[in-house]
Amino acid sequence: MKQEHYVRPSGLPPVNGYSHAVAHQGRSILVSGQVPLDADGNLVGAGDPERQVAQVFTNLATALAAAGAGLHDVVKLTVYLTDRADLAAFRRVRDRHIDLARPPASTLVLVQGLIDPAFRVEIDALAVR
């Protein structure tokens, strides 16, 4: 049985859609970085950060489902963005896919580029089932 504790202690800065820490007990599922490619390997949302982030969350959900989990089981996200201006789009899409009452711990990294210059986002995840 999965047990979790979401931590947002006083003394740390305010959060925007994430928890400072998540303690868990259960089976871990690690999902490799997902990029905005569809099942056929085609880029989704060229130049459109919101569509790219949405495709990445679709891919995360697909990978998690194959491992017997879902986005509600995610306890940690690592997000790589190539443009800080895409942060608002990321947050809009993320907030449609996570439990806002129990958001995962998160790291957001601004990078100069990803493996394909057309990719604006990559996200990996840790889930617990």
N, C-alpha and C positions, 0 to 999 in steps of 0.2 A: 504494500500500500504506500502510495506516494505521500510524503509529508513535506511541507514547505513553510518557510518563514520569510516574509518580505520585509526588508529592513530599510527604513528611512529615518535614522536617528536625528534627534536635535543635535546641533553642533556641527552639522554638515550643511553644505549649501542646498537651497531649494532644488527640487527636481522638476523636469518637464517631460513626463511620460516614461520614466524609468525608476527603478529602485536602486539604492546604493549597494545593496547586497541581497542575495537570496540564498538561504540555507536550505538544502534539500536532502532527502533520503529516498532512494529509488534507483531505477535503471536509467543510466545516462544514454542519450542519443546525441551524437555530434553530427551536425550537418555542415558539409563543406560550403565554402562561399558560393552563393548562387548569383547568377548574372541575368540580365534581361534577354534571355533567349527562350524561344518557345520550344515545344517538344520536337520540332523539326530542325532546331538549331538556327532559326531565323531571329534576327534582332527585332525586339518589340519596342516601339516608341523612340525611334531615332530622333534625338534632339528634344525629347519630351520626358523630363524627369519623373513626372507623376505616373505616366504609363510604364516607364522602366521600373520604378519602385513597385508598382502593382504586379508586374510580371515576376519580379524577384520574390515577392510574398507568395504568389501562386506557386512558384517553384519550391519555395521552402515548405509550403503546405503539402505539396505532392511528395517531397522527400520524406517528410515526417509521417505522412499517412502510410508510406511503404514500410516504415519502421514501427507501425502501430501506435503512432502518436499524432498530435495535432498542434496547431499554433498555440492553443491554450496551455500546452505543456512546456512551452519555451520559458526558460529561466534566465537566459543570457543571449543577447544579440551583439554582434560586432558588425558595425556599419562602416563602409568605406564609400565616401563621396568624392567626386572629382571637382565639385564646384560648391562652395558654401551657399550659394544662392539656391541650391536644390534642397536645403534643409527644411524649408516650410513644406515642400511637396512630400518629402520623406515623412515628416510628422503627420501630415494629413492621412497618408496611406497607412502608416503604422498604426495610427489610432483606430482605424477600421478593422484591424486584424488582431490586436492584443486586448487583453482584459485590462482596462484602464484602472480598475480597482487593485489589480495585482500585476503591475507592469514588470517585465523582466529587468534584470540588471543589464546595462548597455554601455558600450563604448562606441564612440563615433570618431572616425579618423578621416581627416581631409588629406587626400593623396593627389599626387601630380598626375597620375594616370593608372588605368587598369590594363589588363592584358590586351584588350581591344580598345582602341581610342574612342570608339562609339559608345562604350559602356560608361555610364555616369554613376553607377552604383553597383556595389557587391555587398552581400550580407551573408554572414555565417551565423549559426545558431547552436545553442546547447539546450536540449530539452530533457525533461525527466519524466519518466512514466512509472 
